[in-house]
Structures are given as structure tokens and as C-alpha cells.
Amino acid sequence: MIALSRLTRRLAETPNDFMSEQAWVPAVISDMLAAANRQGLNARTAKQFEAMDPRWRQLVLISCWLLADEAFREAMDRTRVLNFVNEVLPPLAKLVEPARFVTDPDRREELARLAMLALAVMPAGETVEQAADRLATVDSARRYEVLEATKAAEQRAAAVRKAMEEQRAREAAARYSQV
């Protein structure tokens, strides 16, 4: 178990080097894994990070800073880290500007919770249900889906209102033409 406040504070204190466009992502990932006595990337696994979307790249660097915390050392698993970096972070980077995971308290909590989930670590003092519920409340992807569903429902409602208004206008016109 890891104290969530420790991780969110760490994200708030992310050094500018992890926000830099100069950092080479495969080296940062390898260094993070090596610090936890895990095998780093090889030429084949590093290749996937050569042509990264800039937002994904920045979010990976921020996440590496987070995962380098000593609290994650025991739970550090190379496969889980690479799955987190390659599967969880790209869609998140498309939805949220990566710098917000440093500056915004809810986004810091979201990234910390996603990292803990990816490494199968529970937040201290929370049950599985509480952790899942809290993640759901700060989940950007879920919020985006809800907003899109709301937008679609509003568009459908507007279309129905317009169709009803047109029907009333036709009915009114039909009544006046019969007079």
C-alpha cells in the first residue's frame, strides 16, 4: 500500500527535466527500471518510443518521474510498466494536456491512481471498491465518454424538438388552409 498523498505531492514537484523535449524516453524508462533492479529496455523495446506523439511523450516522462518513487520499487514490474506506458497513457494524453498532471490536483490523483492500478498497488487506507470508486470520479476518459453521450443526447433532443415544431407548423398550416 502506498499513500496517495505521497504520489500526488511527487507529481506536483515534477522537475522541469521531465517536462523537457530533450529527454530521451527509452533512456528514462530504462533508468527508472534499473533503479528498481529491473531489466531496462533493449533495442527492440526501445524502438517503439522513437516516433512518439509529443503529448504521449511528455506524459510518459511525467509518469516515469512518478514511478521512480521508492514506494513503487517492490511493485515495479517491467511488463506492467510497459503496458501502462503503451496502453493507458496514449489515450489519456489525447484527452488531457500532460502538464495538467503536474498542475491540477484531480489530474495528479488520476495519474497516481492509474499508476497504482497498473502496478497492482492499493492506495493506503482504501478497499478495492473505494479505490475503484475514487478512480471513477477522477477518470478523464470516463468523463469524456459521459460528455460525449450527453452531447449526443442533447443533439437527439434538439432534433426531436425541431421535428415536433415542424409537425405543429404543418398542422397549423393545414388548419388555416381548410378555413
N, C-alpha and C positions, 0 to 999 in steps of 0.2 A: 504494500500500500504506500502511496505517495501523497503528500499533502498538496492539494491542488493550488493552494496559495503560493507555495514554493515555485511551482512551474509558471504560474501567471506572472509572478514577480520577475522570474528569469526572462520571460518574453518581453516584459516592459523594459528590461535592461539590456536588450539585444544590442551588441556592439555594431557600430557602423560598418565594420568589415563584413558582417553578414548581410548587409544591405547593398554591398558593393557589386558592381557589374564585373569587377576584376577577378573575383574569386572563381577558382576552377572547381566546379561542383563535384566531379569524381574524387578529387583530392580531399575535399572537405568531408565527403561521405566516408571515404577510406580512413581518414584520420579519426573521425568520430567512432567508427567501428573498432579501429586499432586501440583507441583509448579504453575501450571496454573489453580488450583482449579477444576481439573477434576478427575474422578474416576480412580484409578490405576488398575493394573491387579489383578485378583483373581487367585486361584489355577488352575482353568481350562484354563484361557487365558495365564497364565504363563507357562503352561506345554509345549506349542509349541516351547518355547525357550530353552528347556533343552538340546536337541541334535542338536545344530546348526553347520553348516559348519563354519569353523574358519574365512573365508573371509566375509561371511554374518554377522557373529557375530561382527566382527570389524567394518564393515560398519554401522551396527545398532548403535553401541556405538558412532561413529563419528556423525551419524545423530541425535542421542539424544542430543549431545552437541549443535548441530546447532539448533534443535527445542526448546531447553531450552532458547533460546534468548527471551528477553522480547517482541520483535517485534511480535512474534508468539502467545503471550498469549491470545489475544482476539480471534484469529482464531483457537486456539487449539481445536481439536475435536478428542475424543478418537477413534472413528471408523475410521476416516480419517487417523489418525496416525498409527493405526494397519494395515490398508490397505496399506499404504506407506511402512511400515516395512516388511510386509509379501508378497506383490505383486511386488512392484517396486524394492526394494533393492536386493532380491536374484539373479535375473538375472544380475543385474548391478555388483554385487560382483563377479560373474563368469567371467565377461569381463574385469574388471579393478581391479588392486591391490588396496585395500581400502586406504592404506597410500597415494596414489596419490590424493585422495580427500582432503588431507590436504596440500600436497606439490605442486601440479600442478594447476596453475591458471584456466585453462579450466575445469578441473575436479571439482574444487571448485565451479565454476559458474554453472556447470551442476547439482551438488548436491543441491545447493541453489535453482536453478530454479525448479528442480523436487520436492523439499520440498514445495516450494510456490505453485506449481501446485496441489500437493496433498492436501494442506490445503485451496485451492481456494483463494490464495492471489496474487495480482498483484504486479509485480516489480514497484516501484515508477517511474513515468515518461514514462511508456510504455503502449501501447494499447495491447489488446488481441492478435492482429495479430503480433505486434512487439515481444511480449513475446514468442509466439509460434515459430516465425521465428528464434529468437536467440537461443531458446532451441534446435531447429532442427540443428543448426550449431555446438552445443557442445555435442550433444546426442551420447554417446558411442555405444548404441545398434544400432542406425541408421547407424553410421559409420561402425560397424561390418557387418551389412547387406549389405552395399554398397561394402565393401571389399570382402565379400564372393561372391556377384554377379559378381564383377569384376574378381575374381579368376576363377569362373565358366565360364565366357565369354572367358577368356584367354585360358582356357583348351579346350573349344569348338573350338576356332580359331586355336589352335595348332593341334587339331585332324583333322580339315578341311585342314589345310596346309599339314599335313602328308599324308592325303588321296589324295590330289592333286599331291603331289610329287610322290607317289606310282603310280598314274594313268599315269603321264607323263613318269615315268620309264618304265611302261608296254607298253605304246605307242611307246616309243623309241626302246624298245627291239623288238616289233612286226615289226617295220620298218626295223631294221637291219636283222631280221631273214628272211624277204621277199626279200632281196637283193641278 
